[in-house]
Amino acid sequence: MSDITTGATADRPSVLFVCVHNAGRSQMAAAYLTHLTQGAVEVRSAGSAPADAVNPAVVAAMAEEGIDIAAEIPKVLTSDAVQASDVVITMGCGDVCPIFPGKRYLDWQLDDPAGQGVAAVRPIRDEIRARIEKLAAELTPPP
């Protein structure tokens, strides 16, 4: 995944995933979009109140999908990250996400995996993957 402050290039759309702790939902979404688009989309994630580490149950659930996010570090949401993104997808962070004209905003209502075990994270992961597959199809042309 890219650095949180870099912008999209002219030939790649950019997506920012935002949740409160940047330790679960937004990390899974960013990892799936990166994995499924193979670099065709600039992907970043951030949190309004980032945790110290990614949720271990989320790391385990993504590992089941063959995606390693163990080295990811929660990042703080900045106005620059929002400005540098074409699409901003919020996941329960409320009104803290800055709004800029010309951006596409989506709010995905998803259960929070915080404090949950892997069994409870799997359905959240699967819902995120389904949404990401649809988003990836919208953002990238067919081969």
N, C-alpha and C positions, 0 to 999 in steps of 0.2 A: 504494500500500500504506500501511497505517496505521503510526503510530508504534509502536514495539515495546512501549511500556508501557501503552498504552490497552487498556481491557477491551472485551468484547463488549457490545453493547446488548441490551436485552431481546428484541428481535425479530430479531437476527442472530446466528447461531452464529459462533464464532471458532476459527481454526485457526492453530497455530504450527508451522512447519517448522524443524527443527534438523539441521544437519550440522556438521562440524568447522570448516570455514573460512567458511561462509556465503557462498561465492563461486561455487557451481555448482549442485548438486542442489537445495538449499533455495531458492535464488533462482529457478530454473526452476519449481519447484512453486508457489511463492508467486505468480509472475507468471501462470502458467496459471490458478490458482484465481481470482485477481483478474479476469483477462480473461473466463473462462468464466461466472462468477457475476455479473458486472457490479455489484459492490458489495453483493450479497445476503449475502456472508460477510465477516467481519472477518478479514483475512489479515495475518500477520506472519512474519518469518523471522529466525533468529539462528544464531550459531555458538559452539561451545565454545572455539575459538581462532580468532577471525575474521581473515581475510586483510586486506590493505590495499585490495584492489579485487576486483571481480567478474572471474572468469576471462574473458579476451577471446574465447576459443573458444565459451564459453557465451553471451556477448552476441551473437556472430555467428550461432550456431545458433538462438537465439530470434528474432533479426531475420528469419531465413528464414521464421518463422511469423507475421511481422507484429507481433511484440511487442518493444518497445524497453525493455531493462533496463540500458542503458548508464549511466544516472544513479544506479542503485542502489549503496548502500554497505553492505558487510558490517557486521553489528551483533553485539555480544556477547550471549550468552545470559544472562538474569537469571531469578531465581526469580519476580519480579513478572510477567514475560512468560508463564511457565508457568501461574501462578495465574490470569492474566487470560484464559486460553484454555480452550475446551471440548474441543478435540482437539489433541493434541501428536503430531506425526509426526517420528520420528527417522530419520536416514539415515546410519548409521555413526558416531555420536558416542559410542557405548559407554555407560558408566554415569554420565557427567557430567550428564545431564539430571535435574533434580530431579523427584521423584515426589510428587504430591499426590493425596489421595483425591478421587474424583468426576470425575476427568478421564479422557477416552478416550485411550489411548496406542496408537500403531501404530508398528512399526519396519519401514521399507521397505529391503530389501537391494538396493542399486543400486550399479553401478560408479561409481567416483569419476572425474569428468572432469578432475581436476587434472593438468596437464602433457600433456593430450591435445589433438589438433587437432580442428577442426570435424567431420571425417568420423567420428572416434571418439565425439564428443559427441552426434551425431544419434540413434543408437540409445538412448542414455540419455535424451535429451530425449523421444523418442517413447514410451518406457516410462513416464516421468513423466506425460506427457500422458494416456495410457490410464488410469493410476491416478487422476489428478485428475478425469477425466471421470466415473469411477465415484464418487469421493468427492463431487463436486459434485451428482450425482444423489441421493445419500443426504442431503445437507445442505440442499438447496433443493427446495421443492415444485414440481411441474410448473406451467407457466403456465396 
